[in-house]
Amino acid sequence: MKKRNRIAAALSLATVSLATLFAGSAMAAPVTYNIDGSHTFPRFSYSHFGYSTQLSSFSKTTGKIVFDAEAKTGSVDIVIDTKSVNTGFSDFNQHIQGEDFLDTAKFPQATFKSTQVIFDGAKPAQIEGLLTLKGVTKAVTLTVTGFQSAPHPMLKKPALGANAFTVIKRTEFNAGKYAPYVGDDVRIDIAVEAIAQ
């Protein structure tokens, strides 16, 4: 009788352990976040004949981020409307959209699709992926300089945000007019916020 009770207790304990394991797995499921276009701004900067560093931005960005804090995995899919470029001067906005640079008539979007997210502890440190600009796709690595995942205090939903940057050569994307006098190296920074679906 005692042996039967011990077996029953062991089976009961095993059942509880499996239930806890499956519950933990469910809690660790990846979460999909929609990019908040009102708080997401890609920017690019470059040397202008050595006189100054020019800074411009894009005002329309969409996409999704998938993040699993427990598994330390994620993915990033960003779409930038290149016609939303803002240089601070309307005539120059049109100039940058021309064939020699962004050629937005043929290529109205730039995209970034991650291939790997590299973590340092609990936070993403680098995001490797493919940048497509002006119809050219190149592998780039975004360095993450800031990251937070926490409930949004106003929307009362899970949210995350990050700052990241990379440096590309515009000549490699068929946008090298006036290089090297106007800098070939272009730094791309992105401030991104996203809200859980």
SEFI-727019 format. One record per residue (C-alpha): residue in three letters; z, x, y. Coordinates in nm, 3 decimals, decimal comma, padded with zeros to 5 digits. Example, Ala and Ser with C-alpha at 12.3 -4.5 7.8 and 13.67 -1.06 7.14 Angstrom:
<lokols>
[lokol ALA; [00,780; 01,230; -00,450]],
[lokol SER; [00,714; 01,367; -00,106]],
</lokols>
This chain:
<lokols>
[lokol MET; [00,000; 00,000; 00,000]],
[lokol LYS; [00,091; 00,281; 00,238]],
[lokol LYS; [-00,233; 00,462; 00,152]],
[lokol ARG; [-00,431; 00,147; 00,228]],
[lokol ASN; [-00,255; 00,116; 00,565]],
[lokol ARG; [-00,334; 00,480; 00,650]],
[lokol ILE; [-00,704; 00,424; 00,568]],
[lokol ALA; [-00,711; 00,108; 00,782]],
[lokol ALA; [-00,545; 00,294; 01,071]],
[lokol ALA; [-00,795; 00,580; 01,042]],
[lokol LEU; [-01,090; 00,337; 01,044]],
[lokol SER; [-00,944; 00,159; 01,345]],
[lokol LEU; [-00,904; 00,489; 01,531]],
[lokol ALA; [-01,263; 00,588; 01,449]],
[lokol THR; [-01,389; 00,253; 01,579]],
[lokol VAL; [-01,199; 00,299; 01,906]],
[lokol SER; [-01,335; 00,654; 01,945]],
[lokol LEU; [-01,694; 00,538; 01,891]],
[lokol ALA; [-01,648; 00,253; 02,138]],
[lokol THR; [-01,513; 00,498; 02,397]],
[lokol LEU; [-01,807; 00,732; 02,336]],
[lokol PHE; [-02,063; 00,456; 02,383]],
[lokol ALA; [-01,883; 00,325; 02,690]],
[lokol GLY; [-01,888; 00,675; 02,840]],
[lokol SER; [-02,261; 00,705; 02,766]],
[lokol ALA; [-02,327; 00,373; 02,938]],
[lokol MET; [-02,133; 00,486; 03,245]],
[lokol ALA; [-02,335; 00,809; 03,258]],
[lokol ALA; [-02,672; 00,632; 03,276]],
[lokol PRO; [-02,907; 00,763; 03,546]],
[lokol VAL; [-02,920; 00,566; 03,872]],
[lokol THR; [-03,244; 00,503; 04,062]],
[lokol TYR; [-03,227; 00,519; 04,442]],
[lokol ASN; [-03,488; 00,397; 04,692]],
[lokol ILE; [-03,551; 00,634; 04,981]],
[lokol ASP; [-03,422; 00,498; 05,313]],
[lokol GLY; [-03,715; 00,548; 05,548]],
[lokol SER; [-03,495; 00,495; 05,853]],
[lokol HIS; [-03,289; 00,805; 05,765]],
[lokol THR; [-03,547; 01,027; 05,593]],
[lokol PHE; [-03,745; 01,269; 05,807]],
[lokol PRO; [-03,965; 01,552; 05,678]],
[lokol ARG; [-04,020; 01,820; 05,943]],
[lokol PHE; [-04,239; 02,129; 05,960]],
[lokol SER; [-04,218; 02,435; 06,182]],
[lokol TYR; [-04,441; 02,737; 06,247]],
[lokol SER; [-04,495; 03,019; 06,493]],
[lokol HIS; [-04,723; 02,936; 06,786]],
[lokol PHE; [-04,893; 03,267; 06,875]],
[lokol GLY; [-04,548; 03,426; 06,860]],
[lokol TYR; [-04,444; 03,248; 07,179]],
[lokol SER; [-04,225; 02,986; 07,013]],
[lokol THR; [-04,145; 02,804; 06,691]],
[lokol GLN; [-04,302; 02,461; 06,706]],
[lokol LEU; [-04,124; 02,173; 06,531]],
[lokol SER; [-04,294; 01,847; 06,428]],
[lokol SER; [-04,201; 01,562; 06,196]],
[lokol PHE; [-04,327; 01,260; 06,003]],
[lokol SER; [-04,178; 00,916; 06,070]],
[lokol LYS; [-04,285; 00,727; 05,753]],
[lokol THR; [-04,158; 00,835; 05,412]],
[lokol THR; [-04,114; 00,637; 05,090]],
[lokol GLY; [-04,020; 00,716; 04,732]],
[lokol LYS; [-03,748; 00,723; 04,468]],
[lokol ILE; [-03,474; 00,956; 04,349]],
[lokol VAL; [-03,315; 00,936; 04,003]],
[lokol PHE; [-02,972; 01,099; 03,966]],
[lokol ASP; [-02,737; 01,130; 03,670]],
[lokol ALA; [-02,418; 01,305; 03,777]],
[lokol GLU; [-02,272; 01,324; 03,425]],
[lokol ALA; [-02,581; 01,465; 03,257]],
[lokol LYS; [-02,666; 01,681; 03,560]],
[lokol THR; [-03,026; 01,565; 03,565]],
[lokol GLY; [-03,248; 01,404; 03,823]],
[lokol SER; [-03,596; 01,357; 03,963]],
[lokol VAL; [-03,750; 01,322; 04,306]],
[lokol ASP; [-04,071; 01,140; 04,400]],
[lokol ILE; [-04,159; 01,143; 04,771]],
[lokol VAL; [-04,462; 01,005; 04,956]],
[lokol ILE; [-04,521; 01,104; 05,320]],
[lokol ASP; [-04,760; 00,912; 05,546]],
[lokol THR; [-04,939; 01,205; 05,716]],
[lokol LYS; [-05,075; 00,973; 05,987]],
[lokol SER; [-04,715; 00,931; 06,104]],
[lokol VAL; [-04,704; 01,292; 06,225]],
[lokol ASN; [-04,515; 01,336; 06,552]],
[lokol THR; [-04,560; 01,659; 06,747]],
[lokol GLY; [-04,402; 01,518; 07,062]],
[lokol PHE; [-04,743; 01,494; 07,235]],
[lokol SER; [-04,986; 01,211; 07,150]],
[lokol ASP; [-05,306; 01,415; 07,201]],
[lokol PHE; [-05,173; 01,688; 06,975]],
[lokol ASN; [-05,084; 01,430; 06,709]],
[lokol GLN; [-05,458; 01,355; 06,687]],
[lokol HIS; [-05,540; 01,728; 06,685]],
[lokol ILE; [-05,306; 01,792; 06,388]],
[lokol GLN; [-05,461; 01,497; 06,202]],
[lokol GLY; [-05,810; 01,652; 06,232]],
[lokol GLU; [-06,019; 01,813; 05,958]],
[lokol ASP; [-05,891; 02,164; 06,032]],
[lokol PHE; [-05,532; 02,069; 05,963]],
[lokol LEU; [-05,399; 01,753; 05,786]],
[lokol ASP; [-05,737; 01,569; 05,772]],
[lokol THR; [-05,557; 01,236; 05,753]],
[lokol ALA; [-05,884; 01,037; 05,742]],
[lokol LYS; [-05,945; 01,175; 05,390]],
[lokol PHE; [-05,586; 01,253; 05,290]],
[lokol PRO; [-05,348; 00,996; 05,443]],
[lokol GLN; [-05,060; 01,096; 05,215]],
[lokol ALA; [-04,872; 01,406; 05,108]],
[lokol THR; [-04,658; 01,389; 04,795]],
[lokol PHE; [-04,383; 01,582; 04,622]],
[lokol LYS; [-04,301; 01,520; 04,255]],
[lokol SER; [-04,019; 01,715; 04,097]],
[lokol THR; [-04,056; 01,893; 03,764]],
[lokol GLN; [-03,696; 02,018; 03,737]],
[lokol VAL; [-03,368; 01,980; 03,922]],
[lokol ILE; [-03,140; 02,285; 03,895]],
[lokol PHE; [-02,768; 02,225; 03,939]],
[lokol ASP; [-02,493; 02,452; 04,066]],
[lokol GLY; [-02,180; 02,291; 03,931]],
[lokol ALA; [-02,190; 01,918; 04,006]],
[lokol LYS; [-02,456; 01,937; 04,279]],
[lokol PRO; [-02,831; 02,002; 04,285]],
[lokol ALA; [-02,909; 02,349; 04,420]],
[lokol GLN; [-03,287; 02,371; 04,377]],
[lokol ILE; [-03,563; 02,122; 04,309]],
[lokol GLU; [-03,881; 02,258; 04,154]],
[lokol GLY; [-04,191; 02,045; 04,185]],
[lokol LEU; [-04,551; 01,993; 04,286]],
[lokol LEU; [-04,649; 01,948; 04,650]],
[lokol THR; [-04,985; 01,783; 04,714]],
[lokol LEU; [-05,118; 01,828; 05,066]],
[lokol LYS; [-05,475; 01,778; 05,183]],
[lokol GLY; [-05,583; 01,728; 04,822]],
[lokol VAL; [-05,439; 02,061; 04,706]],
[lokol THR; [-05,146; 02,075; 04,463]],
[lokol LYS; [-04,914; 02,377; 04,448]],
[lokol ALA; [-04,580; 02,446; 04,281]],
[lokol VAL; [-04,295; 02,479; 04,533]],
[lokol THR; [-03,917; 02,507; 04,515]],
[lokol LEU; [-03,692; 02,312; 04,751]],
[lokol THR; [-03,362; 02,483; 04,829]],
[lokol VAL; [-03,087; 02,224; 04,873]],
[lokol THR; [-02,853; 02,309; 05,161]],
[lokol GLY; [-02,643; 01,993; 05,157]],
[lokol PHE; [-02,582; 01,707; 04,913]],
[lokol GLN; [-02,357; 01,403; 04,887]],
[lokol SER; [-02,337; 01,115; 04,641]],
[lokol ALA; [-02,091; 00,841; 04,740]],
[lokol PRO; [-02,070; 00,466; 04,805]],
[lokol HIS; [-02,234; 00,374; 05,136]],
[lokol PRO; [-01,955; 00,262; 05,373]],
[lokol MET; [-02,167; -00,012; 05,533]],
[lokol LEU; [-02,405; -00,125; 05,258]],
[lokol LYS; [-02,135; -00,113; 04,987]],
[lokol LYS; [-02,381; 00,035; 04,738]],
[lokol PRO; [-02,411; 00,376; 04,569]],
[lokol ALA; [-02,599; 00,615; 04,797]],
[lokol LEU; [-02,693; 00,978; 04,817]],
[lokol GLY; [-02,830; 01,217; 05,074]],
[lokol ALA; [-02,951; 01,574; 05,094]],
[lokol ASN; [-03,103; 01,839; 05,314]],
[lokol ALA; [-03,356; 02,079; 05,163]],
[lokol PHE; [-03,633; 02,318; 05,265]],
[lokol THR; [-03,924; 02,525; 05,137]],
[lokol VAL; [-04,183; 02,758; 05,292]],
[lokol ILE; [-04,556; 02,730; 05,221]],
[lokol LYS; [-04,870; 02,906; 05,342]],
[lokol ARG; [-05,100; 02,658; 05,508]],
[lokol THR; [-05,407; 02,867; 05,420]],
[lokol GLU; [-05,335; 02,781; 05,055]],
[lokol PHE; [-05,373; 02,411; 05,143]],
[lokol ASN; [-05,706; 02,447; 05,330]],
[lokol ALA; [-05,530; 02,406; 05,664]],
[lokol GLY; [-05,549; 02,763; 05,792]],
[lokol LYS; [-05,726; 02,721; 06,125]],
[lokol TYR; [-05,625; 02,996; 06,376]],
[lokol ALA; [-05,419; 03,186; 06,116]],
[lokol PRO; [-05,263; 03,438; 06,145]],
[lokol TYR; [-05,232; 03,393; 06,524]],
[lokol VAL; [-05,083; 03,052; 06,470]],
[lokol GLY; [-04,841; 03,125; 06,184]],
[lokol ASP; [-04,961; 03,088; 05,828]],
[lokol ASP; [-04,604; 03,042; 05,704]],
[lokol VAL; [-04,489; 02,684; 05,751]],
[lokol ARG; [-04,130; 02,585; 05,682]],
[lokol ILE; [-04,086; 02,229; 05,558]],
[lokol ASP; [-03,740; 02,073; 05,595]],
[lokol ILE; [-03,643; 01,729; 05,475]],
[lokol ALA; [-03,337; 01,522; 05,552]],
[lokol VAL; [-03,327; 01,242; 05,295]],
[lokol GLU; [-03,103; 00,944; 05,228]],
[lokol ALA; [-03,146; 00,693; 04,945]],
[lokol ILE; [-02,976; 00,371; 04,836]],
[lokol ALA; [-02,928; 00,250; 04,478]],
[lokol GLN; [-03,162; -00,028; 04,370]],
</lokols>
